[in-house]
Amino acid sequence: MNVKRNYQREMEAILHASETPAHVLLHACCAPCSSACLERLAPDAGITLFFYNPNIIPEAEYQYRLDELKRLVREMPLPAPVPVIEGKYDPERFLAFAKCMADEPERGARCRKCIRMRLEEAAKAAKNAGADYFATTLTLSPHKDAVFINECGEEVAAAYGVAWLPTDFKKQEGYKRSIQLSAEYGLYRQNFCGCPFSRRDQEECL
């Protein structure tokens, strides 16, 4: 019998067990999602944000989201500075596998492969930065499968030799809090993940 894991509780236990604040490299998908995640993590951890999202197309959309993330960390009253590391913007890497999965639904094979790609780059960045753990803001979204993300993160962590921090940021009304913080800071809230396929699906629903 599989026991359902409480990733939020696991995260809290790991961070509270550390005598000194752990260094967490947090993969960031956008400023709105990052806002609530930063608020939750910052009291117990030192944070480096890693913006690696080659799925965001066109480049103007990508740059706007990156600029909003940088503005957020400048304006948000965090207990310590939060550096933002930008990964390589390489949309062709995403499109190389995604174009043949154009008809996959949200949470389908295309999304899973995209998430794994981003977590692999986050693991590499965490190792290079000497971080204690890596995690992602993606578990804040109600449209993403937190169980898959955590299982994928654990697999990637084992492959790259860096620890994964289990999270489920949407717990304890995390997603609702991100909406509140987005309004407070006037953040750009997009209605699609960033890839052309999610934008197409969103427009078809209008």
Summary of the structure (lengths in Angstrom):
residues: 206
radius of gyration: 16.1
end to end distance: 41.9
largest distance: 50.8
contacts: 656
relative contact order: 0.20
helix: 56%
strand: 11%
